[in-house]
């Protein structure tokens, strides 16, 4: 049950392709397949989350599907994202494997996980997955502004989303603006800095001022910066805490203090170092 009732229109928004997306999702990166993942997703759904973000590379699509079935929440009320592992295969074939692991007929969103091998080669397969109805929306992740621009020139179906490592400490303002200017919604992974940012002085100062937790402050910053936030936790009480971000607001000063934590100098790069 949702513990923080908020108007439905604050909790979701429309993508450029017309589909609605909940602005809070549970991220399951680094959650092992099995009971830990099943529990985290089931708890999130019980606590009112309606969006789960997985990937082929995470190896836990089976558990996400299991939890969704266990939860009893109707399929059409939950937003499921998975990501194409860009190792050289065909995205349109690979999504069918994801669907089998998830036990679903379609995913809501299918992303190219990172632009390995270039920004363009995977996109025709992504568009085929979309045409076949296996992915309602398609998008990208870890694409910088140049890669996004090249893809937009070549695409028939433009990417609806770019999922990026974002937080006040990794603000990448020029990249966010490049996406927004082209009507590409921006999602934030690692919005808590994989936990590192929770103990930062500036975050604590704002948290104390607004009477909320550091995690809630970091996530609320994301919402007020127009981002879709995807915090990860495997603890029920933290999953609940991270969902209670619709019943307070940061002031302009709070947001500015958090903006000032940026260590990327407002870059349009998606990452400081590529891992591929
Ligand atoms: P755990 O999964 O053990 O709860 P990010 O979303 O930036 O990737 O951060 C995830 C990390 O932050 C995980 O280590 C997670 O730990 C931890 N975490 C998530 N939510 C909270 C919270 N509300 N309070 C403290 N730590 C949290």
Boltz pocket constraint, residues with backbone or C-beta under 6 A from the ligand:
constraints:
  - pocket:
      binder: B
      contacts: [[A, 27], [A, 189], [A, 190], [A, 191], [A, 192], [A, 193], [A, 194], [A, 195], [A, 196], [A, 198], [A, 215], [A, 216], [A, 230], [A, 231], [A, 232], [A, 233], [A, 234], [A, 235], [A, 237], [A, 238], [A, 239], [A, 241], [A, 242]]
      max_distance: 6.0
